[in-house]
Amino acid sequence: MDRPAPALVVLSTLFPSPPDPIAGVFIKERMFRVARHLPVTVISPQPWFPLQGLLRRWKPEYRPDRPRFEKVDGIEIRRPRFFALPGLLRRFDGLSIALASWPIVRRLQREGRADLLDVHFAYPDGYAGYLLARWCRLPFVVTLRGKEERLRRIEPFRRRMSRALQHATRVIAVSAALRQVGIELGAKPGESMLIGNGIDLDKFHRVPRAGAREALGIAPDAEVLVSVGGVGERKGFHRVIECLPELLEQHPRLLLLVVGGPSPDGDWTERLREMVRSRQLDEHVRFLGPLKPEALKTPLSAADVFVLATRYEGWANVFLEAMACALPVVSTQVGGNAEVVCSEQYGTLVPFGDEAALREAIHQSLVRAWDREAIQRYAQDNTWDRRIETLVGTFRSIFQSRPSTPSRTL
């Protein structure tokens, strides 16, 4: 007798873990909500090679050990190790991930807990999902989340992403800009759809500014910028710091809060600290490190303006999280940013790499009288509930239209 709903296997190398609770939190937020409607198991493969423990003697944060198995909110999370030499042969990561994940997927199939693969990012995960789907005769869905735009410029990755997207049962993009990237890579327009991220209003809401500033030791009369993200090159913390010396001429009480830790793009923390020291900005930049999602409302509520000088974003959920705390956004005209900051009521976008435009936008945002209630209302209209209904309907539709005898080829 057929099961009434598909059992999903989520495949993503990026997923929260005890050493890094905010890595891929947007995937967890989405799929744990889907799990209220459909059975979900998570496979989050982790890179490994035999001598990586020795590297931690010099770089303690390098590939921290994560539990091979967890159960969080009743959902199993399995983390098989896949062979990956640091910086080398990354074109084989997709195959390595598929080989490491195959025994788990097959066991889940035998237990009746694997009807559909839900894969996040087109490479390496998407290519691994394509291989697993072929080996296990499963439909698979790939969600494009942002790094595809960069990876498509690298030929070995482009070929593997194209193969995955050409054969995917469905391609989901978190922004219209990313959907177009997917189609250019080979996704079928009729099988591609837009489903943005949402926000959790229980975690992201404005708290009294005075209390938030007191908790962080910020003066009541300070003008506060906040920037949140993985502390690598792409997010552009350094581009904001470069603007500060001239901004301080107009805003002498200016303070920048940097929230975030190491990211898959690297860890620029020490480089940023050196930038701050060399420019004598120690009193004007504060590094808060990585914070759990439920703690972010404090620095967001303490700030006046949110700024992210990012090189690329698919759908920057952090914009909505900032807006839910009544902050206008200053960011760059890249990727799907204009789809999130879709009105001048909510913030300002500037050309990427234009320092003068970024600096002026920050200044104008600090002096402008914003309708912060309108900003909050806009964020509140973008909760997860609407997204999840569409997602669950998509998964059910794929499951119900599956062939009675699975094909061996994709």
C-alpha positions, -999 to +999 in steps of 0.1 A: +000+000+000+014+034-010+023+059+016+002+090+016+032+114+017+068+113+004+096+106+028+123+132+021+161+128+023+177+163+026+212+164+012+234+194+021+270+197+031+260+230+047+239+224+078+240+236+115+261+215+139+274+220+175+307+236+163+289+259+139+253+264+148+246+291+122+261+273+091+232+267+067+206+277+093+183+288+064+182+252+052+174+239+086+147+266+091+130+255+058+133+218+061+125+215+098+092+233+090+086+209+060+091+181+086+059+191+103+041+179+072+064+152+057+089+127+070+125+141+068+160+127+073+190+149+068+223+138+053+251+164+057+283+150+044+315+164+058+349+167+041+377+145+055+412+133+047+435+112+070+458+139+082+434+168+088+436+163+126+473+173+123+463+206+106+442+216+136+474+219+156+481+251+135+445+259+126+422+248+154+391+259+136+399+238+105+371+213+097+360+209+133+347+174+143+310+171+140+289+143+155+283+116+129+247+112+141+223+136+159+186+137+165+173+172+167+136+179+172+130+143+164+148+145+130+178+124+123+209+141+110+236+119+096+271+132+087+291+107+066+327+117+058+337+121+022+373+123+010+384+158+002+420+171+001+421+207+011+422+230-019+427+201-044+406+181-068+373+198-058+359+187-091+356+152-076+337+163-044+303+156-060+313+120-067+329+116-033+298+129-015+276+105-035+297+075-027+298+084+011+260+090+011+249+060-010+249+034+019+227+057+040+202+064+012+199+027+003+193+018+040+166+045+042+150+031+010+149-004+025+132+011+056+107+030+035+121+064+044+135+076+011+111+086-017+126+119-029+160+136-026+159+173-016+193+187-025+207+222-017+232+240-039+239+228-075+275+218-067+289+197-052+256+186-036+235+189-067+258+167-087+260+142-059+222+142-058+221+135-095+243+105-091+224+092-060+191+097-078+204+076-108+219+049-086+188+046-063+161+054-089+148+084-070+134+117-081+155+147-069+149+184-064+178+209-064+175+243-047+198+271-060+210+293-032+237+317-045+271+302-051+260+288-085+265+322-101+302+321-091+309+284-098+294+285-133+325+305-144+347+274-135+343+249-164+346+216-144+320+228-120+298+243-147+296+209-165+286+190-134+260+216-124+246+215-159+242+178-158+225+179-124+201+207-134+192+191-167+181+159-150+166+173-119+129+165-114+125+201-102+148+231-097+139+256-070+156+290-069+154+314-039+154+344-063+144+351-099+180+361-107+191+326-096+163+309-115+177+325-146+212+313-138+197+278-134+180+280-168+212+292-184+229+261-169+203+238-184+174+236-160+141+232-179+120+265-175+088+245-170+104+225-142+120+256-125+103+276-099+109+305-075+104+299-037+122+325-016+134+320+020+112+332+049+118+345+084+108+333+119+091+361+137+095+343+170+133+348+166+134+380+147+115+409+161+123+443+175+131+446+212+134+479+230+165+497+217+175+511+250+176+476+265+195+461+235+221+488+237+225+485+274+230+447+270+258+454+245+273+483+263+265+508+235+259+545+243+224+558+239+235+585+215+257+564+193+248+559+156+250+522+150+256+502+118+253+464+119+265+438+094+258+401+097+272+372+078+301+347+073+333+366+078+348+360+044+356+382+014+322+379-002+301+395+025+322+427+023+328+437+059+361+452+047+343+473+022+322+489+050+353+494+072+369+513+043+341+538+044+343+546+081+371+572+082+352+596+060+318+588+076+332+596+110+337+632+098+299+635+096+291+609+123+317+611+150+297+587+173+294+560+146+298+524+156+299+493+134+289+459+148+303+430+129+284+398+136+296+365+122+324+339+122+343+317+097+325+308+065+330+284+037+345+313+018+372+317+044+379+335+077+389+372+074+385+380+111+422+387+117+425+406+084+395+428+094+409+433+129+442+445+113+423+469+090+406+483+121+439+487+140+458+502+111+430+528+106+428+535+143+391+526+143+392+504+174+366+525+192+343+524+162+342+487+152+331+459+175+334+422+166+306+402+182+316+369+167+290+343+155+256+345+173+228+320+174+197+331+154+177+338+185+204+361+198+206+383+167+176+404+176+197+422+202+224+437+179+198+442+152+175+461+176+204+481+189+213+494+155+201+522+132+210+508+098+218+473+085+246+473+059+260+444+038+285+453+010+282+418-005+297+406-038+267+383-045+236+369-029+208+346-041+182+356-015+197+374+015+174+362+043+194+384+067+178+415+050+143+404+061+157+395+095+170+430+099+138+445+085+118+425+111+138+444+137+128+477+119+161+483+102+165+498+067+191+480+045+221+494+026+235+468+002+247+462-033+229+457-066+238+421-071+220+388-075+185+388-059+191+418-036+166+440-055+140+413-051+143+415-013+150+453-010+122+459-035+114+495-026+132+526-015+109+524+016+130+496+028+166+506+019+191+515-007+211+495-032+243+507-047+266+494-075+290+468-063+325+481-058+315+518-057+329+529-024+317+565-028+281+554-035+282+530-005+295+557+018+268+582+007+241+556+010+251+548+046+252+585+054+218+592+039+203+562+057+216+575+090+201+609+086+168+599+069+136+596+089+125+560+080+090+546+084+102+517+105+068+503+111+063+500+073+097+482+071+086+458+099+053+451+082+070+442+049+092+417+067+062+402+085+046+395+052+075+372+043+072+345+069+080+308+063+044+298+064+037+308+028+069+292+015+063+259+032+028+255+018+042+258-017+072+235-009+051+207+006+027+209-024+056+206-048+070+175-030+036+158-029+030+165-065+064+149-075+056+119-054+021+114-067+032+117-103+061+092-100+061+063-124+049+030-110+082+014-121+112+037-116+133+042-146+170+033-146+180+064-165+176+101-159 
